[in-house]
Amino acid sequence: MPEGHTIHRAARDHRRILAKCKLEVQSPQGRFSRGASILSGQLCLTVEAFGKHLVYRFGNKLALHIHLGLFGRIRKHKLPLQEPRGAVRVRLIGETHAVDINGPTICQVLDVKGITTLINKIGPDVLRSDSNPELAFEKITKSNAPIGHLIMDQSVMAGIGNIYRSEVLWRQSVHPETPGREISRQTFNQIWNDAKALLTIGVKQNAIITVDDAQPSKTRYKERVNIFAKKQCPSCKSEIRRFDIRGRRAFVCDICQRI
């Protein structure tokens, strides 16, 4: 599943090519034909990211809500139009570019009430300037759940996914199995600020880079990480332990991240 930096990068790029344009909206696959007909011809006002959710706001007070889920994918290309690649659920056509979205978990039209309901369900997003970290801290400090689960719970703290979870907690020497109620305000601030800094780098580089002063890898997978899917801790050289948190894989150095 794409992490928050990918969605914010898409929102930034799509604002540049689609905002202030009347869009033609299609559903080459056919599964979004009704929604496409409602939005087609409307002025796209802006494109926003809320955690892992993309929201395209239109002039008729409606919005297109996209959540890619595990298998969704976004492609953009310059006009003229290209043949759809795979099962394109929705195609957004502006003046210079088109955006194709394949296989999203959620692809729906929302009215004003629906947009408000969606936003209220999402926790503070580390990449949004209007986020209130206090709301996340309040939920964390009242919970017995492990911090490794809480910072990936999008209703608590939005934008962090599996890789950033392991990397941020390692960088801040926090064991992922530490109960939320044991996280101090200082430690929370360090987690929040580091996540914000790393995801900001991710937006800029279009890759997850958590190694200080590193550049994207030149391999197919551009990520540069410290412990995620690694065998050895780069700091103490001890073995990295892999385990599950609520069905998702996590990584920890039990030496550097004592509970």
C-alpha positions as CSV (number, residue, x, y, z in Angstrom):
1,M,0.0,0.0,0.0
2,P,1.4,3.4,-0.9
3,E,2.5,5.5,2.1
4,G,1.6,9.1,2.7
5,H,4.4,10.6,0.8
6,T,3.2,8.9,-2.4
7,I,-0.3,10.3,-2.1
8,H,1.0,13.8,-1.2
9,R,3.3,13.7,-4.2
10,A,0.4,12.7,-6.4
11,A,-1.8,15.5,-5.0
12,R,1.0,18.0,-5.7
13,D,1.6,16.8,-9.2
14,H,-2.1,16.6,-10.1
15,R,-2.8,20.1,-8.8
16,R,-0.3,21.4,-11.2
17,I,-1.8,19.7,-14.3
18,L,-5.5,19.5,-13.4
19,A,-6.5,22.4,-11.0
20,K,-8.4,25.2,-12.6
21,C,-9.3,23.1,-15.6
22,K,-12.6,21.7,-16.7
23,L,-12.0,18.0,-16.7
24,E,-13.4,15.3,-18.9
25,V,-13.9,12.3,-16.7
26,Q,-14.1,8.8,-18.1
27,S,-14.3,5.2,-16.8
28,P,-12.6,3.1,-19.5
29,Q,-13.2,0.0,-17.4
30,G,-16.9,0.9,-17.0
31,R,-17.2,0.4,-13.2
32,F,-17.2,4.2,-12.5
33,S,-19.4,5.3,-15.4
34,R,-22.1,6.9,-13.3
35,G,-19.6,8.8,-11.2
36,A,-17.7,9.9,-14.2
37,S,-20.8,11.3,-15.8
38,I,-21.5,13.3,-12.7
39,L,-18.1,14.9,-12.6
40,S,-17.3,15.2,-16.3
41,G,-17.3,18.8,-17.5
42,Q,-16.8,20.3,-14.0
43,L,-14.1,22.6,-13.0
44,C,-11.4,21.0,-10.8
45,L,-10.7,23.4,-8.0
46,T,-7.9,21.6,-6.3
47,V,-6.4,18.2,-5.4
48,E,-5.7,17.4,-1.7
49,A,-4.1,14.6,0.2
50,F,-5.4,13.5,3.7
51,G,-3.1,10.7,4.9
52,K,-3.5,8.0,2.3
53,H,-6.6,9.5,0.7
54,L,-6.8,11.6,-2.5
55,V,-9.6,14.2,-2.8
56,Y,-10.3,16.0,-6.1
57,R,-12.6,18.9,-5.4
58,F,-14.9,20.2,-8.1
59,G,-16.8,23.5,-8.6
60,N,-20.2,21.8,-8.2
61,K,-19.3,21.1,-4.5
62,L,-18.7,17.5,-5.2
63,A,-15.4,15.6,-4.9
64,L,-13.8,12.5,-6.2
65,H,-12.4,10.4,-3.4
66,I,-9.7,7.9,-4.1
67,H,-8.0,5.4,-1.8
68,L,-5.5,3.2,-3.7
69,G,-5.4,0.3,-1.1
70,L,-3.0,-2.5,-1.7
71,F,-3.3,-2.8,-5.5
72,G,-4.3,0.7,-6.8
73,R,-2.0,2.5,-9.1
74,I,-1.8,6.0,-10.7
75,R,-0.3,6.9,-14.0
76,K,-0.2,10.3,-15.7
77,H,0.8,11.2,-19.2
78,K,0.8,14.1,-21.6
79,L,-1.9,14.5,-24.2
80,P,-2.7,13.2,-26.7
81,L,-4.5,10.4,-24.9
82,Q,-2.8,7.0,-24.7
83,E,-4.6,3.7,-24.8
84,P,-5.7,2.6,-21.3
85,R,-3.2,0.3,-19.6
86,G,-5.1,-2.4,-17.8
87,A,-8.4,-1.9,-16.1
88,V,-8.5,1.9,-15.7
89,R,-11.3,2.7,-13.2
90,V,-11.2,6.5,-13.8
91,R,-9.5,8.7,-16.3
92,L,-9.2,12.5,-15.6
93,I,-8.4,14.5,-18.7
94,G,-7.2,18.1,-18.4
95,E,-5.8,20.6,-20.9
96,T,-2.3,19.1,-21.1
97,H,-2.3,15.8,-19.2
98,A,-4.5,12.8,-18.3
99,V,-4.4,10.8,-15.1
100,D,-5.4,7.2,-15.0
101,I,-6.3,5.4,-11.8
102,N,-6.3,1.6,-11.8
103,G,-7.6,-0.7,-9.1
104,P,-8.4,1.6,-6.2
105,T,-10.0,0.2,-3.1
106,I,-12.2,3.3,-3.0
107,C,-13.4,5.4,-6.0
108,Q,-16.5,7.4,-5.2
109,V,-18.2,10.8,-5.5
110,L,-18.7,12.7,-2.3
111,D,-20.9,15.6,-1.5
112,V,-20.0,18.3,1.1
113,K,-21.3,16.2,4.0
114,G,-19.4,13.1,2.8
115,I,-16.2,15.1,2.5
116,T,-16.5,16.4,6.0
117,T,-17.2,12.9,7.3
118,L,-14.2,11.5,5.6
119,I,-11.8,14.1,6.9
120,N,-13.1,13.8,10.4
121,K,-12.3,10.0,10.3
122,I,-8.7,10.6,9.4
123,G,-6.2,11.4,12.1
124,P,-3.7,14.3,12.0
125,D,-1.6,14.1,8.8
126,V,2.1,14.6,9.5
127,L,2.5,16.3,6.1
128,R,-0.4,18.8,6.4
129,S,0.3,22.2,7.8
130,D,-3.2,22.4,9.3
131,S,-2.8,19.2,11.3
132,N,-3.0,19.3,15.1
133,P,-0.4,16.8,16.6
134,E,-2.1,17.2,20.0
135,L,-5.1,15.1,18.8
136,A,-2.7,12.2,17.9
137,F,-0.9,12.5,21.2
138,E,-4.2,12.4,23.2
139,K,-5.2,9.2,21.6
140,I,-1.8,7.6,21.9
141,T,-1.4,8.4,25.6
142,K,-4.8,6.9,26.5
143,S,-4.1,3.6,24.7
144,N,-2.6,0.3,25.8
145,A,-2.0,-0.6,22.2
146,P,1.7,-0.8,21.0
147,I,3.0,2.4,19.6
148,G,4.0,0.5,16.4
149,H,0.3,-0.1,15.8
150,L,-0.9,3.3,16.8
151,I,1.3,5.4,14.5
152,M,0.0,3.2,11.6
153,D,-3.6,3.6,12.6
154,Q,-4.8,6.2,10.1
155,S,-7.5,7.4,12.5
156,V,-4.8,8.2,15.1
157,M,-1.9,9.6,13.0
158,A,-2.2,9.7,9.2
159,G,0.4,9.0,6.5
160,I,2.7,6.6,8.1
161,G,2.9,3.1,6.5
162,N,4.8,-0.1,7.2
163,I,8.3,1.1,6.1
164,Y,8.1,4.5,7.8
165,R,6.8,2.8,11.0
166,S,9.9,0.7,11.5
167,E,12.3,3.4,10.4
168,V,11.0,6.2,12.5
169,L,10.8,4.2,15.7
170,W,14.3,2.8,15.1
171,R,15.7,6.3,14.5
172,Q,14.1,7.5,17.7
173,S,15.1,4.4,19.7
174,V,11.5,3.5,20.5
175,H,10.5,-0.1,20.7
176,P,7.4,-0.7,18.6
177,E,5.9,-2.9,21.3
178,T,5.9,0.0,23.8
179,P,2.4,0.7,25.0
180,G,1.1,4.1,23.8
181,R,0.4,5.2,27.4
182,E,4.1,5.0,28.1
183,I,5.1,7.4,25.4
184,S,6.1,10.7,26.8
185,R,5.3,14.0,25.2
186,Q,8.9,14.5,24.3
187,T,9.2,11.1,22.6
188,F,5.9,11.7,20.8
189,N,7.2,15.0,19.5
190,Q,10.4,13.3,18.3
191,I,8.3,10.7,16.4
192,W,6.0,13.3,14.9
193,N,8.8,15.6,13.8
194,D,11.0,12.8,12.4
195,A,8.0,11.3,10.5
196,K,7.2,14.8,9.1
197,A,10.8,15.3,8.0
198,L,11.2,11.9,6.4
199,L,7.9,12.0,4.5
200,T,8.8,15.5,3.3
201,I,11.9,14.0,1.8
202,G,9.8,11.2,0.3
203,V,7.6,13.7,-1.5
204,K,10.6,15.6,-2.9
205,Q,12.6,12.5,-3.9
206,N,9.5,10.3,-4.8
207,A,11.1,7.6,-2.7
208,I,11.4,6.5,0.9
209,I,14.8,7.6,2.2
210,T,15.4,7.3,5.9
211,V,19.2,7.1,5.9
212,D,20.7,10.5,6.7
213,D,22.2,12.3,3.8
214,A,21.5,9.5,1.4
215,Q,20.2,9.8,-2.2
216,P,17.7,7.5,-3.9
217,S,19.2,4.2,-4.8
218,K,20.0,3.7,-8.5
219,T,18.3,0.3,-8.5
220,R,14.7,-0.4,-9.5
221,Y,13.7,0.1,-5.9
222,K,14.8,3.6,-4.9
223,E,14.3,3.2,-1.2
224,R,17.2,3.8,1.2
225,V,16.4,2.4,4.7
226,N,18.1,1.4,7.9
227,I,16.4,-1.7,9.3
228,F,13.3,-2.4,7.2
229,A,13.7,-5.9,5.7
230,K,17.4,-5.8,6.8
231,K,19.3,-8.5,8.7
232,Q,21.7,-6.4,10.7
233,C,21.3,-3.1,12.6
234,P,23.6,-0.4,11.0
235,S,24.3,1.0,14.5
236,C,25.1,-1.9,16.8
237,K,25.4,-4.6,14.2
238,S,23.1,-6.9,16.1
239,E,20.4,-9.0,14.3
240,I,17.2,-7.3,13.3
241,R,14.1,-9.1,14.5
242,R,11.1,-9.4,12.3
243,F,7.7,-9.9,13.8
244,D,4.0,-9.0,13.2
245,I,2.0,-6.2,14.6
246,R,-1.7,-6.7,13.9
247,G,-0.9,-8.8,10.9
248,R,1.6,-6.4,9.4
249,R,5.3,-7.1,9.4
250,A,7.6,-5.0,11.6
251,F,11.3,-4.8,12.2
252,V,13.1,-3.9,15.4
253,C,16.6,-3.8,16.9
254,D,16.1,-5.1,20.4
255,I,19.4,-3.6,21.5
256,C,19.0,-0.1,20.2
257,Q,15.2,0.0,20.9
258,R,14.9,-1.4,24.4
259,I,11.4,-1.6,25.7
